[in-house]
Amino acid sequence: MSKVAIVTDSTTAIPDSIARSHNLTIVPLSVVWDGKPYLDGIEITPVEFYERLVKSESLPTTSQPSAGMFADVFSKLIDQGYDILTIVISAKLSGTYDSAIQAAANFPKNRITVLDSLQASTPLALVALMTAQAAQRGASLLECTNLAKDLCQRVRTYFLVDTLEYLRKGGRIGGAAHLIGTALQMKPILSIADGAIITVDKVRTMKKATIRLFELAEEELGTQGSIEYLGIINANAPEKGQEFAEMAHQRFHVRNEFMGPISPVIGTHVGPGAVGLVFIPAKKA
């Protein structure tokens, strides 16, 4: 049986130490600022990015990895005897999936599977981490693929942003939703569904939005529900992220946890101050 390597992208913001311990390979997207590209998380860190974002008069854009970047990764892993499962950001949010597909076409079909996660950021990170753990336990390429597909469907995300302006400018949320939220001074509770960012509720004030966000999670999990993997995300808002983590542990049974920043590429679209709760419910015995 061939060993399996998991490849994902930098929107996961998985630290190098965790990636290495899980045998995960991360392909970076890029942030383009004033015409200069920066590899996400490598040439510009989350801390550097958010410090510049709040001061900058210009806004960055983002760029997908090239097919050649994926091809280089695939070639090295295949030479090492791996089959490869590549799990990347939703194709509705980025062209990263297309680049991976183009690269995979140059290798034997039975050696590489490319999966559109329909997710991004920490939801994608949780899927990649759990799938990588299965690969380390000896799961086959097919078994890893089936697991990843299941996790992509089961992972849930609720997040808040300080302003809808970044999502509007990046084309990730409709102009009508932006105008309603701005005019009424509403705090939208956002989620990811079918690979796109959606609004699930609108509440006045951040405090009320936080309460409502956890109510939505409880509706899915039940009071004292069990979480297989918890993710807490923040865009330069570590205190708010810590508050979310404490609230989650008070309400739910958490088996595993990943706390990470929102990567520069994702931060380009959600802006500073965003915070979110991500979870994969534990399967009932």
KOLNU-878578 format. One line per 2 residues: number of its first residue (from 1); their letters; for each residue x, y, z of N, C-alpha, C, O. Coordinates in steps of 0.1 Angstrom, whole numbers, plus 5000, padded with zeros to 4 digits. Each point is the difference from the previous one (the first is absolute). Layout:
// KOLNU-878578
NUM	a	X/Y/Z/X/Y/Z/X/Y/Z/X/Y/Z ~ ...;
***
This chain:
// KOLNU-878578
1	ms	5008/4988/5000/4992/5012/5000/5009/5012/5000/5009/5002/5008 ~ 4987/5008/4983/5008/5012/4999/4997/5009/5012/4989/5001/5005;
3	kv	5021/5007/4999/4998/5010/5010/4993/5012/4994/5002/5002/4988 ~ 4991/5006/5020/4993/5012/4995/5005/5013/5006/5002/5000/5012;
5	ai	5000/5010/4979/5003/5013/5005/4988/5009/4997/4994/4999/4990 ~ 5004/5010/5020/4989/5010/4999/5006/5014/4996/5010/5004/5007;
7	vt	4985/5002/4983/5004/5013/4995/4988/5010/5002/4989/4996/4996 ~ 5014/5015/5010/4989/5010/5001/5006/5014/4997/5011/5001/4994;
9	ds	4982/5010/5009/5005/5013/4996/5001/5009/5012/4996/4997/5011 ~ 5010/5015/4987/5004/5009/5011/4988/5007/5007/5002/5006/5010;
11	tt	4986/4993/4984/4989/5007/5007/4997/4993/5013/4993/5005/5008 ~ 5012/4982/4994/4998/4993/5012/5008/5007/5012/4996/4998/5011;
13	ai	5014/5009/4986/5009/5006/5010/5005/4990/5010/5001/5004/5012 ~ 5002/4984/4984/5005/4990/5009/5015/5003/5002/5007/5001/4990;
15	pd	4997/5000/5023/5015/5003/5002/5009/4989/4995/4995/4988/4999 ~ 5017/5016/4997/5009/4990/4995/5002/4988/5009/5001/4988/4995;
17	si	5000/5014/5018/5003/4989/5009/4989/4990/5000/5002/4988/5000 ~ 4985/5017/4999/4989/4991/5000/4999/4993/4986/4997/4988/4999;
19	ar	5006/5019/4990/5000/4994/4987/5010/4989/4999/4997/4989/4995 ~ 5015/5013/5011/5011/4990/4999/4996/4987/5008/5002/4989/4996;
21	sh	4992/5014/5016/4996/4988/5009/4989/4992/4994/4998/4988/5003 ~ 4994/5018/4988/4989/4993/4993/5004/4996/4986/4992/4995/4992;
23	nl	5021/5007/5004/5004/4997/4986/4991/5007/4990/4997/4994/4990 ~ 5000/5018/5013/4992/5008/4991/5008/5009/4991/5010/5006/5005;
25	ti	4987/4996/4982/5007/5009/4992/4991/5011/4996/4988/4998/4996 ~ 5016/5015/5006/4992/5011/4998/5005/5008/4988/5012/5005/5000;
27	vp	4979/4998/4990/5004/5008/4989/4994/5014/5002/4988/5002/5002 ~ 5021/5008/4997/4995/5014/5003/4993/5007/4989/5004/4999/4988;
29	ls	4985/5008/5015/4995/5010/4991/5008/5013/5002/5010/5000/5007 ~ 4986/5010/4986/5008/5013/5002/4991/5012/5002/4988/5000/4996;
31	vv	5017/5009/5012/4994/5013/5002/5008/5010/4991/5012/5001/5000 ~ 4980/5007/4992/5007/5009/4991/4997/5014/5005/4988/5004/5001;
33	wd	5022/5004/5003/4998/5013/5006/5009/5010/4992/5012/4999/4999 ~ 4981/5011/4996/5007/5010/4992/5009/4994/4989/5011/5005/4998;
35	gk	4983/4985/4996/5007/4993/4989/5010/4990/5004/5006/4993/4991 ~ 4997/5005/5021/5010/4990/5005/4994/4988/5006/4992/5002/5009;
37	py	5011/4986/4986/4994/4988/5006/5008/4995/5013/5012/5001/5000 ~ 4980/4994/5009/5006/4995/5012/4994/4986/5003/4988/4998/5000;
39	ld	5020/4992/5002/4995/4986/5002/4993/5000/5014/5006/5004/5010 ~ 4982/4992/4990/4992/5000/5012/5006/4992/5011/5003/4988/4999;
41	gi	4999/5019/5013/5006/4993/5011/5015/4998/5000/5006/4995/5010 ~ 5000/5007/4978/5015/4998/4999/5007/5014/4999/5009/5003/5007;
43	ei	4987/5004/4983/5006/5013/4997/4993/5012/5007/5004/5011/5001 ~ 4983/4985/5004/4993/5010/5009/4992/4992/5010/4992/4991/4996;
45	tp	5011/5011/5016/4993/4993/5011/4987/5007/5004/4998/5012/4996 ~ 4993/4981/5011/4987/5007/5004/5003/5013/5008/4993/5010/4998;
47	ve	5017/4989/5011/5002/5012/5008/5005/5012/4991/4994/5011/5002 ~ 5015/4986/4989/5005/5011/4991/4988/5005/4991/4999/5012/4998;
49	fy	4993/4978/4998/4989/5004/4990/4990/5009/5007/4997/5011/4994 ~ 4998/4986/5018/4990/5008/5006/5005/5013/5005/4993/5010/5000;
51	er	5020/4991/5004/5006/5013/5004/5000/5009/4988/4998/5012/5001 ~ 5005/4983/4987/5001/5008/4988/4986/5003/4995/4997/5011/4995;
53	lv	4993/4980/5006/4987/5002/4995/4993/5012/5007/4993/5007/4993 ~ 5008/4994/5020/4993/5011/5007/5006/5014/4997/4994/5010/5002;
55	ks	5019/4990/4992/5006/5013/4998/5000/5003/4985/5002/5012/4996 ~ 4996/4978/4995/5002/5002/4986/4988/5007/4993/4989/4998/5003;
57	es	5015/5011/4988/4990/5007/4992/4995/4991/4988/4989/5002/4995 ~ 5019/4988/5001/4997/4991/4990/4996/4987/5006/5005/4996/5010;
59	lp	4987/4996/4982/4995/4987/5005/5007/4989/4992/5002/5002/4988 ~ 5002/4987/5018/5006/4990/4992/4990/4991/4992/4988/5001/5003;
61	tt	5017/4992/4988/4992/4990/4993/5006/4986/5003/5011/4999/5007 ~ 4983/4991/4988/5006/4986/5002/5001/4993/4987/4994/5003/4990;
63	sq	5015/4987/5010/5003/4992/4988/5002/4985/5004/5006/4997/5010 ~ 4989/4995/4982/5001/4985/5002/5014/4995/4997/5008/5007/4992;
65	ps	4996/4982/5013/5013/4994/4996/4999/4996/4985/4990/4997/4995 ~ 5022/5003/4999/5001/4995/4986/4999/4985/5000/5002/4993/5010;
67	ag	4994/5002/4978/5000/4985/4998/5014/4995/5002/5002/4988/5005 ~ 5008/5020/4992/5014/4995/5001/5004/4998/5015/5008/4991/5003;
69	mf	4987/5017/5006/5002/4998/5014/4995/4987/5005/5007/4993/5008 ~ 4981/5004/4988/4994/4987/5004/5008/4988/4993/5002/4990/5007;
71	ad	5002/5012/4981/5007/4990/4993/5013/4996/5007/5004/4989/5001 ~ 5003/5022/5003/5013/4998/5008/4998/4991/5012/5007/4991/5003;
73	vf	4982/5013/5005/4997/4992/5012/4996/4986/4996/5005/4991/5007 ~ 4987/5007/4983/4995/4987/4997/5012/4991/4995/5001/4988/5004;
75	sk	5008/5018/4989/5012/4992/4995/5008/4995/5011/5005/4989/5000 ~ 4998/5020/5010/5008/4996/5011/4994/4989/5008/5007/4990/5004;
77	li	4980/5011/4999/4993/4990/5008/4999/4987/4993/5001/4989/5006 ~ 4996/5011/4981/4999/4987/4993/5014/4993/4999/5001/4988/5001;
79	dq	5009/5020/4997/5014/4995/5001/5003/4993/5013/5008/4991/5001 ~ 4986/5014/5010/5001/4994/5013/4991/4988/5003/5000/4994/5011;
81	gy	4992/5002/4979/4992/4989/5001/4986/5002/5005/4993/4991/5004 ~ 5003/5022/4996/4986/5003/5006/4990/5000/4989/5002/5004/4989;
83	di	4986/4992/5014/4988/5004/4993/4995/5013/5007/5004/5003/5011 ~ 4989/5006/4982/4998/5013/5004/4985/5004/5000/4993/4998/4990;
85	lt	5002/5007/5022/4987/5006/5000/5002/5015/5003/5006/5004/5010 ~ 4989/5004/4980/5001/5014/5001/4986/5006/5003/4990/4998/4993;
87	iv	5009/5009/5019/4988/5006/5004/5001/5015/5001/5009/5005/5008 ~ 4984/5002/4984/5002/5015/4999/4988/5008/5002/4989/4995/5000;
89	is	5013/5018/5001/4990/5010/5002/4989/4999/4989/5003/4996/4989 ~ 4985/5007/5015/4988/4999/4991/5003/5007/4986/5006/5011/4999;
91	ak	4990/4982/4990/5002/5005/4987/4991/5013/4998/5003/5007/4990 ~ 4987/4995/5018/4992/5012/4999/5007/5012/5006/4996/5012/4998;
93	ls	5014/4986/5009/5008/5011/5007/5013/5002/4994/5006/5011/5002 ~ 5000/4980/4991/5014/5001/4994/5001/4990/4989/4993/4991/4998;
95	gt	5017/5013/4993/5004/4991/4989/5010/4989/5004/5006/4994/4991 ~ 4997/5005/5022/5010/4990/5004/4997/4986/4996/5009/4992/4996;
97	yd	4978/5004/5005/4996/4987/4996/5003/4997/4985/5005/4990/4996 ~ 4993/5020/4995/5003/4999/4986/5015/4998/4998/5004/4992/4991;
99	sa	5004/5015/5016/5015/4998/4999/5004/4986/5004/5008/4994/4993 ~ 4986/5001/5018/5004/4987/5004/4995/4989/4990/5007/4991/4997;
101	iq	4981/5011/4997/4995/4991/4990/5010/5000/4988/5003/4989/4994 ~ 5001/5023/5002/5009/5001/4988/5013/4992/5003/5005/4993/4991;
103	aa	5000/5009/5021/5013/4994/5003/4998/4984/5001/5009/4993/4995 ~ 4980/5003/5011/4998/4985/5001/4999/4993/4987/5003/4988/4999;
105	an	4992/5019/4991/4999/4994/4986/5013/4995/4994/4999/4992/4991 ~ 5012/5013/5015/5013/4995/4994/5005/4988/5008/5012/4996/4997;
107	fp	4981/4998/5012/5004/4989/5007/4990/4988/4999/4989/5002/4996 ~ 5015/4986/5007/4991/4989/4999/4987/5002/5008/5001/5005/5012;
109	kn	4987/4993/4982/4988/5003/5006/4997/4993/5014/4994/5005/5009 ~ 5012/4983/4992/4997/4992/5012/5009/5005/5012/4999/4994/5011;
111	ri	5010/5015/4987/5009/5005/5010/4996/5012/5007/5004/5003/5012 ~ 4988/5006/4982/4996/5013/5005/4985/5002/5000/4994/4998/4989;
113	tv	5000/5006/5022/4986/5004/5000/5000/5014/5005/5006/5004/5010 ~ 4986/5005/4983/4999/5014/5003/4985/5002/5004/4991/4997/4993;
115	ld	5007/5008/5019/4987/5002/5006/4997/5015/5003/5008/5007/5006 ~ 4981/4998/4988/4995/5013/5004/4993/4999/5013/4990/4993/5001;
117	sl	5016/5013/5009/4995/4998/5014/4986/5007/5002/4993/4997/5010 ~ 5004/5013/4982/4988/5009/5002/5002/5008/5013/4990/5005/5005;
119	qa	5022/4996/5000/5003/5007/5012/5012/5009/4998/5005/5002/4989 ~ 5000/5004/5022/5012/5009/4999/5004/5002/5015/4992/4998/5009;
121	st	5020/5007/4992/5005/5004/5013/5000/4988/5010/5003/4989/4997 ~ 4993/5014/5016/5000/4990/5010/4991/4988/4997/5004/4989/5004;
123	pl	4984/5012/4990/4992/4988/4997/5009/4991/4991/4999/4988/5002 ~ 5008/5017/4988/5008/4992/4992/5012/4994/5008/5004/4989/4998;
125	al	5001/5019/5012/5011/4995/5008/4996/4988/5008/5007/4990/5001 ~ 4981/5010/5005/4995/4989/5008/4999/4988/4991/5003/4989/5004;
127	va	4991/5012/4984/4999/4989/4991/5014/4994/4997/5002/4988/5000 ~ 5007/5021/4996/5014/4996/4996/5007/4992/5012/5006/4990/4998;
129	lm	4992/5016/5014/5007/4994/5012/4994/4986/5003/5008/4991/5002 ~ 4979/5008/4998/4994/4987/5003/5003/4989/4989/5002/4989/5003;
131	ta	4998/5016/4985/5004/4991/4989/5014/4996/5000/5004/4988/4998 ~ 5005/5021/5006/5014/4997/5001/5003/4990/5011/5008/4991/4999;
133	qa	4984/5010/5012/5001/4990/5011/4997/4986/4995/5006/4990/5004 ~ 4983/5009/4988/4996/4987/4995/5011/4995/4990/5003/4988/5001;
135	aq	5003/5020/4991/5010/4996/4991/5012/4995/5008/5006/4990/4996 ~ 4997/5016/5015/5011/4995/5009/4997/4987/5006/5009/4992/5004;
137	rg	4979/5005/4998/4996/4987/5006/4999/4989/4989/4998/4989/5004 ~ 5005/5015/4984/5000/4990/4989/4989/4999/4991/4999/4991/4992;
139	as	4992/5019/5008/4988/5000/4992/5005/5001/4985/5010/5007/4997 ~ 4982/4987/4994/5003/5000/4986/4996/5014/4994/4993/5008/5006;
141	ll	5011/4994/4981/4995/5012/4993/4985/5001/5000/4994/5011/5002 ~ 5000/4978/4994/4985/5000/5000/4994/5002/5013/4990/5008/5002;
143	ec	5015/4986/5009/4995/5002/5013/5002/5015/5005/4991/5006/5006 ~ 5020/5000/4991/5003/5014/5003/4990/5009/4992/4995/5010/5006;
145	tn	5003/4987/4982/4991/5008/4992/4986/4999/5005/4993/5011/5001 ~ 5002/4977/5002/4987/4999/5006/4998/5007/5013/4990/5006/5003;
147	la	5020/4993/5005/5000/5007/5013/4999/5015/4998/4992/5007/5006 ~ 5017/4998/4985/5000/5015/4998/4987/5005/4995/4995/5010/5004;
149	kd	4999/4982/4987/4987/5004/4994/4989/5001/5011/4992/5009/5001 ~ 5009/4981/5008/4990/5000/5011/5003/5012/5010/4990/5007/5004;
151	lc	5022/4996/4999/5003/5011/5009/4997/5013/4993/4995/5009/5007 ~ 5007/4993/4981/4996/5012/4993/4985/5003/5000/4996/5012/5001;
153	qr	4997/4978/5000/4985/5001/5001/4996/5003/5014/4990/5007/5003 ~ 5017/4988/5007/4996/5000/5014/5005/5013/5007/4994/5004/5010;
155	vr	5017/5002/4986/5006/5011/5007/4990/5012/4999/4994/5002/4990 ~ 5006/5005/5021/4991/5012/5001/5007/5012/5004/5010/4999/5008;
157	ty	4987/5012/4987/5007/5013/5002/4990/5011/5002/4990/5002/4993 ~ 5012/5006/5018/4993/5012/5002/5010/5011/5004/5009/4998/5008;
159	fl	4990/5013/4985/5010/5011/5003/4994/5014/4999/4990/5002/4993 ~ 5017/5007/5013/4996/5014/5000/5011/5009/4994/5012/4996/5002;
161	vd	4984/5014/4992/5010/5010/4995/4996/5014/5005/4989/5003/5003 ~ 5022/5005/4999/4998/5014/5004/4992/5008/4990/4992/5009/5003;
163	tl	5011/4988/4984/4994/5008/4989/4998/4991/4988/5009/4991/4998 ~ 4981/5011/4994/4998/4992/4988/5008/5006/4988/4999/4995/4989;
165	ey	5008/5016/5014/5006/5007/4989/5010/4992/4992/5001/5000/4988 ~ 5007/4992/5019/5011/4992/4994/4993/4989/4992/5005/4997/4989;
167	lr	4985/4997/5016/4993/4989/4992/4993/5006/4988/5000/4993/4989 ~ 4995/5019/5012/4993/5006/4988/5011/5003/4990/4998/4997/4988;
169	kg	5013/5010/5016/5010/5003/4990/5006/4988/4993/5004/5001/4989 ~ 4997/4988/5018/5006/4988/4995/4990/4992/4992/5004/4989/4995;
171	gr	4983/5015/5005/4990/4993/4992/4996/4987/5007/4994/4992/4993 ~ 5008/5007/5020/4996/4988/5007/4987/5001/5007/4995/4990/5005;
173	ig	4998/5022/4994/4987/5001/5006/4993/5010/4991/5006/5010/4995 ~ 4981/4989/5003/4993/5009/4991/4998/5014/5005/5000/5002/5012;
175	ga	4999/5007/4979/4999/5014/5004/4987/5003/5008/5001/5009/5009 ~ 4988/4984/4988/4988/5002/5008/5002/4997/5015/4995/5007/5008;
177	ah	5011/4982/4994/5003/4996/5014/5009/5010/5007/4998/5003/5012 ~ 5011/5002/4981/5009/5010/5005/4993/5013/5004/5002/5006/5011;
179	li	4989/4999/4980/4992/5012/5002/4991/4998/5012/4999/5009/5008 ~ 4994/4980/4993/4991/4997/5011/5007/5000/5013/4996/5006/5010;
181	gt	5016/4987/4991/5007/4999/5012/5006/5014/5004/5000/5003/5012 ~ 5004/5005/4979/5006/5013/5003/4989/5010/5004/5002/5007/5010;
183	al	4987/4993/4983/4989/5010/5003/4994/4997/5013/4997/5009/5008 ~ 5001/4979/4996/4993/4996/5012/5010/4998/5012/4996/4996/5011;
185	qm	5017/5005/4986/5010/4998/5010/4999/4986/5006/5001/4998/5012 ~ 4996/4992/4979/4999/4986/5005/5013/4993/5000/5009/5003/4992;
187	kp	4992/4987/5017/5012/4991/5000/4995/4987/4994/4993/4992/5006 ~ 5011/5005/4981/4996/4988/4994/5008/4988/5006/5012/5001/5002;
189	il	4981/4988/4999/5006/4987/5004/5002/4993/4987/4990/4996/4993 ~ 5022/5001/5003/5003/4994/4987/5004/4985/5001/5004/4996/5011;
191	si	4994/4997/4978/5004/4986/5000/5005/4997/4986/5000/5008/4991 ~ 5004/4979/5007/5004/4995/4987/4991/4989/4997/4999/4990/5007;
193	ad	4994/5011/4981/4991/4990/4996/5002/4998/4985/5000/5009/4992 ~ 5001/4978/5004/5002/4996/4986/5012/5008/4994/4999/5004/4988;
195	ga	5011/4999/5020/5012/5006/4995/5000/5015/5000/5010/5006/4995 ~ 4979/5000/5009/4999/5015/4999/4997/5006/5014/4995/4993/5009;
197	ii	5008/5020/4993/4997/5007/5012/4985/5004/5000/4996/5007/4991 ~ 4997/4990/5020/4986/5004/5001/4997/5007/5013/5008/4998/5009;
199	tv	4981/5009/4991/4996/5006/5013/4989/4991/5006/4990/4997/4993 ~ 5011/4999/5019/4990/4992/5007/4992/5007/5009/4989/4996/5004;
201	dk	5015/5016/5001/4992/5008/5009/5006/5014/5001/5012/5002/4996 ~ 4980/5007/5009/5005/5014/5002/4996/5005/5013/4988/4999/5004;
203	vr	5021/5006/5004/4997/5004/5014/5007/5013/5003/5011/5003/4995 ~ 4982/5005/5013/5006/5013/5003/5010/4998/5012/4997/4993/5010;
205	tm	5015/5013/4989/5011/5000/5009/5008/4986/5000/4994/4990/4997 ~ 5019/5012/5005/5009/4988/5000/4996/4990/5011/5001/4988/4998;
207	kk	4996/5018/5014/4996/4991/5011/4989/4991/4997/5000/4988/5003 ~ 4989/5018/4991/4988/4992/4997/5003/4990/4989/4995/4989/5000;
209	at	5014/5016/4991/5003/4991/4989/5008/4988/5005/4998/4988/4995 ~ 5011/5014/5015/5007/4989/5005/4991/4990/5007/5001/4988/4999;
211	ir	4989/5017/5009/4990/4991/5007/4993/4992/4990/4998/4988/5001 ~ 4997/5019/4988/4992/4993/4990/5009/4990/4992/4995/4989/4997;
213	lf	5017/5014/5001/5009/4990/4993/5001/4987/5008/4999/4989/4994 ~ 5002/5012/5019/5001/4988/5008/4987/4993/5001/4999/4988/5002;
215	el	4990/5020/4998/4987/4993/4999/4998/4992/4988/4995/4989/5000 ~ 5010/5016/4989/5000/4992/4987/5008/4987/5001/4996/4989/4996;
217	ae	5016/5012/5011/5008/4988/5002/4993/4990/5009/5000/4988/4997 ~ 4993/5017/5013/4993/4991/5009/4988/4993/4993/4997/4989/5004;
219	ee	4997/5019/4987/4989/4994/4992/5005/4987/4992/4992/4991/4998 ~ 5020/5010/4998/5006/4989/4992/5005/4989/5009/4998/4988/4998;
221	lg	5008/5016/5013/5007/4990/5009/4992/4995/5012/5003/4989/5005 ~ 4987/5020/4999/4993/4997/5012/5008/5005/5012/5012/5002/4999;
223	tq	4982/5000/5012/5006/5005/5012/5010/4989/5005/4997/4988/5000 ~ 5015/5016/5003/5011/4991/5004/5003/4990/4989/5003/4988/5002;
225	gs	4995/5016/4985/5003/4992/4989/5015/4997/4999/5008/5006/5006 ~ 4995/4984/4986/5014/4995/4999/5006/5004/4987/4994/4998/4989;
227	ie	5018/5008/5011/5007/5005/4989/5013/4992/4998/5008/4999/5008 ~ 4993/4995/4980/5012/4992/4997/5012/5009/4998/5011/4997/5005;
229	yl	4987/5014/4988/5011/5010/4998/4995/5014/5000/4991/5003/4992 ~ 5014/5005/5017/4996/5014/5001/5010/5009/4994/5012/4998/5001;
231	gi	4984/5012/4991/5009/5010/4995/4995/5014/5004/4989/5003/4999 ~ 5021/5005/5006/4997/5014/5003/5008/5009/4991/5013/4998/5000;
233	in	4981/5011/4993/5008/5008/4991/4998/5015/5003/4990/5004/5006 ~ 5021/5003/4992/4999/5015/5002/5009/5007/4990/5011/4995/4996;
235	an	4985/5017/5000/5008/5009/4991/5005/5011/5009/4993/5011/5001 ~ 5018/4987/5005/5007/5010/5008/4990/5004/5012/5000/5012/5004;
237	ap	4993/4978/5001/4991/5002/5012/5002/4988/5010/4990/4993/5002 ~ 5022/5006/5003/5003/4988/5009/4991/5000/5012/4997/4989/5005;
239	ek	5000/5022/5001/4992/5001/5012/4986/4994/4997/4994/4993/5008 ~ 5001/5012/4981/4986/4995/4996/5001/4985/4997/4991/4992/5004;
241	gq	5020/5004/4990/5001/4985/4997/5001/4992/5013/4994/4989/5001 ~ 5013/5016/5009/5001/4993/5013/4986/5000/5007/4997/4990/5006;
243	ef	4996/5020/4992/4986/5001/5006/4991/4989/4994/4993/4993/5006 ~ 5008/5006/4980/4993/4989/4993/5004/4986/5005/4991/4992/5002;
245	ae	5022/5006/5000/5005/4987/5004/4994/4997/5014/4996/4988/5002 ~ 5005/5021/5007/4994/4998/5014/4985/4997/4999/4996/4991/5007;
247	ma	4997/5016/4985/4986/4998/4999/4997/4986/4994/4990/4993/5005 ~ 5018/5003/4986/4998/4987/4994/5002/4989/5010/4993/4990/5000;
249	hq	5018/5011/5007/5003/4990/5010/4990/4999/5012/4998/4990/5006 ~ 4995/5022/4997/4990/5000/5010/4987/4993/4995/4993/4994/5008;
251	rf	5005/5006/4979/4987/4995/4995/5001/4986/4994/4990/4993/5000 ~ 5022/5003/4995/5001/4987/4993/5011/4992/5005/5010/5005/5006;
253	hv	4990/4982/4991/5011/4991/5003/5009/5000/4987/4996/4996/4990 ~ 5016/5009/5012/5010/5001/4989/5011/4990/5001/5006/4999/5010;
255	rn	4995/4993/4980/5010/4989/5000/5014/5005/4994/5010/4996/5006 ~ 4989/5012/4984/5013/5005/4994/4997/5015/4996/4989/5004/4998;
257	ef	5022/5004/5002/4999/5014/4998/5011/5006/4991/5012/4996/5002 ~ 4985/5013/4990/5010/5007/4992/4996/5015/5000/4989/5004/4996;
259	mg	5020/5004/5009/4998/5015/5000/5011/5006/4991/5012/4998/5002 ~ 4983/5009/4988/5010/5006/4991/4995/5014/4995/4988/5003/5001;
261	pi	5021/5005/4994/4996/5013/4994/4993/4998/4987/5001/4989/4993 ~ 4992/5021/5002/4995/5000/4986/5011/5005/4992/5006/5010/5002;
263	sp	4998/4982/4987/5011/5002/4992/4999/5013/4993/4989/5006/4998 ~ 5022/5000/4997/5000/5013/4992/4990/4999/4988/4993/5009/4998;
265	vi	5007/4980/4995/4991/4999/4989/4986/5001/5004/4992/5007/4993 ~ 5004/4986/5017/4986/5000/5005/4997/5014/5006/4989/5006/4999;
267	gt	5021/4999/5009/4999/5013/5006/4998/5011/4990/4993/5010/5003 ~ 5012/4989/4985/4997/5010/4989/4985/5002/4998/4996/5011/4997;
269	hv	4997/4978/5005/4985/5000/4997/4991/5002/5012/4989/5005/4998 ~ 5016/4992/5014/4991/5001/5012/5004/5012/5008/4992/5005/5008;
271	gp	5021/5000/4990/5004/5012/5008/5004/4997/5014/4997/4989/5005 ~ 5009/5020/5002/5004/4998/5014/4988/5000/5009/4990/5006/4997;
273	ga	5012/4986/5014/4989/4999/5010/4991/4989/4998/4991/4998/5009 ~ 5010/4995/4980/4991/4988/4998/5003/4989/5010/5012/4998/5004;
275	vg	4978/4995/5000/5002/4989/5010/4989/4989/4997/4989/5003/4996 ~ 5015/4985/5006/4991/4989/4997/5001/4988/5008/5010/4997/5006;
277	lv	4980/4995/4993/4999/4987/5007/4998/4989/4989/4991/5001/4992 ~ 5018/4989/5008/4999/4989/4990/5000/4987/5008/5007/4999/5010;
279	fi	4985/4992/4985/4999/4987/5008/4996/4988/4990/4992/5002/4991 ~ 5014/4987/5012/4995/4987/4994/4993/4993/5011/5007/4995/5010;
281	pa	4980/5003/4989/4993/4992/5011/5005/4986/5001/5004/4994/4990 ~ 4997/5001/5022/5004/4986/5002/4989/4991/4995/4988/5003/5002;
283	kk	5015/4986/4992/4990/4991/4995/4995/4992/5012/5007/4996/5009 ~ 4980/5002/4991/4994/4992/5010/5003/4986/4999/5000/4994/4989;
285	a	5002/4999/5022/5004/4986/5000/4988/4992/4996/5001/4988/4999;
***
